[in-house]
Amino acid sequence: MERIRRELQDNLARMVFREVIRPPIWVLAFIYFMFLSLVIAIWAALDTTATMIALAIATLAIPFIARSLTSRISIDQRELRIDKAHIELKYLGQATALDSKEMGRLRTRDADPASHLIFRFWQSTGVKVEINDPRDQTPYWLITSKRNKELAEILNG
């Protein structure tokens, strides 16, 4: 247990950048509203017991949905890690901070089908990171970030 605690402290000491992107309240409220419309349909078709069970399940599901929609970006001295995806820093090329217009174009009409997209629709800014790995066919990663300029500086520096 002590060894694991020491390793975690060492990893935190080497951390260069960390950002957590959580879903805003309006996204969770919209999801809950959709669940409530399903609960009303259950109420219309079945009895009160089934309705109360459906309402309890819908209410208890919201924290789990919020957690699954949360994105974590971290950079240590060796690699860039975004949720379960990770890549060594030596394979990263130019990082470009994108404003909402540029990010919108790269997410839609100018998107490369081979690129790796890690974005949340409620956040409009991000970073495009080119990949310089001859074994990887992915041309770039498109990453949602609230601190896009700082993230691009760290990746370029």
WONORKA-V188740 format. One record per pair of residues at least 12 apart in sequence whose C-alpha atoms are under 10 Angstrom apart, sorted by the first residue. I is the first residue (numbers start at 1). J is the second residue. Records with the same first field share a line. If there is no record, write none. Layout:
# WONORKA-V188740
I->J ; J
This chain:
# WONORKA-V188740
11->76 ; 77
12->76
13->76 ; 77
14->75 ; 76 ; 77 ; 78
15->74 ; 75 ; 76 ; 77 ; 78 ; 79
16->74 ; 75 ; 76 ; 77 ; 78 ; 80 ; 151 ; 154 ; 155
17->73 ; 74 ; 75 ; 76 ; 77 ; 80 ; 150 ; 151 ; 154 ; 155
18->72 ; 73 ; 74 ; 75 ; 76 ; 81 ; 82 ; 147 ; 151
19->71 ; 72 ; 73 ; 74 ; 75 ; 82 ; 145 ; 146 ; 147 ; 151
20->70 ; 71 ; 72 ; 73 ; 74 ; 82 ; 83 ; 145 ; 146
21->69 ; 70 ; 71 ; 72 ; 73 ; 119 ; 120 ; 122 ; 123 ; 144 ; 145 ; 146
22->66 ; 67 ; 68 ; 69 ; 70 ; 71 ; 72 ; 120 ; 122 ; 123
23->65 ; 66 ; 67 ; 68 ; 69 ; 70 ; 71 ; 120 ; 121 ; 122 ; 123
24->66 ; 69 ; 70 ; 122 ; 123
25->66
26->122
27->66 ; 69 ; 122
28->62 ; 63 ; 65 ; 66 ; 69
29->62
31->58 ; 61 ; 62 ; 65 ; 66
32->55 ; 58 ; 59 ; 61 ; 62
33->58
34->58
35->54 ; 55 ; 57 ; 58 ; 59 ; 61 ; 62
36->54 ; 55 ; 58 ; 59
38->51 ; 54 ; 55 ; 58
39->51 ; 52 ; 53 ; 54 ; 55 ; 56 ; 57 ; 58
40->54 ; 55
42->54 ; 55
43->55
69->120
70->83 ; 120
71->83 ; 84 ; 118 ; 119 ; 120 ; 144 ; 145
72->84 ; 145
73->85 ; 86 ; 143 ; 144 ; 145 ; 151
74->86 ; 151
75->87 ; 88 ; 89 ; 151 ; 154 ; 155
76->88 ; 89
77->89
78->90
79->91 ; 92
80->92 ; 155
82->118 ; 143
83->118
85->116 ; 118
87->131
89->131 ; 132 ; 155 ; 156
90->131 ; 132 ; 133
91->130 ; 131 ; 132 ; 133 ; 134 ; 136
92->129 ; 130 ; 131 ; 132 ; 133 ; 140 ; 141 ; 155 ; 156
93->128 ; 129 ; 130 ; 131 ; 132 ; 133 ; 139 ; 140 ; 155 ; 156
94->128 ; 129 ; 130 ; 131 ; 132 ; 140 ; 152 ; 153 ; 155 ; 156 ; 157
95->127 ; 128 ; 129 ; 130 ; 131 ; 140 ; 141 ; 142 ; 148 ; 149 ; 151 ; 152 ; 153 ; 154 ; 155 ; 156 ; 157
96->126 ; 127 ; 128 ; 129 ; 130 ; 142 ; 148 ; 149 ; 151 ; 152 ; 153 ; 155 ; 156
97->125 ; 126 ; 127 ; 128 ; 129 ; 143 ; 145 ; 147 ; 148 ; 149 ; 150 ; 151 ; 152 ; 153
98->124 ; 125 ; 126 ; 127 ; 128 ; 142 ; 143 ; 144 ; 145 ; 148 ; 149 ; 152
99->124 ; 125 ; 126 ; 127 ; 148 ; 149
100->123 ; 124 ; 125 ; 126
101->124 ; 125
102->124 ; 125 ; 126 ; 127 ; 128
103->119 ; 123 ; 124 ; 125 ; 126 ; 127 ; 128 ; 142 ; 143 ; 144
104->121 ; 124 ; 125 ; 126
106->128 ; 142
107->119 ; 121 ; 142
111->142
112->138 ; 139 ; 140
113->138 ; 139
114->137 ; 138 ; 139 ; 140 ; 141
115->128 ; 130 ; 131 ; 137 ; 138 ; 139 ; 140 ; 141 ; 142
116->128 ; 129 ; 138 ; 139 ; 140 ; 141 ; 142 ; 143
117->140 ; 141 ; 142 ; 143 ; 144
118->141 ; 142 ; 143 ; 144 ; 145
119->141 ; 142 ; 143 ; 144 ; 145
120->143 ; 144 ; 145
121->144
122->144
123->144 ; 145 ; 146
124->144 ; 145 ; 146
125->143 ; 144 ; 145 ; 146 ; 147 ; 148 ; 149
126->142 ; 143 ; 144 ; 145 ; 146 ; 147 ; 148 ; 149 ; 151 ; 152
127->140 ; 141 ; 142 ; 143 ; 144 ; 145 ; 146 ; 147 ; 148 ; 149 ; 150 ; 151 ; 152 ; 155
128->140 ; 141 ; 142 ; 143 ; 144 ; 148 ; 152
129->141 ; 142 ; 143 ; 152 ; 155 ; 156
130->142
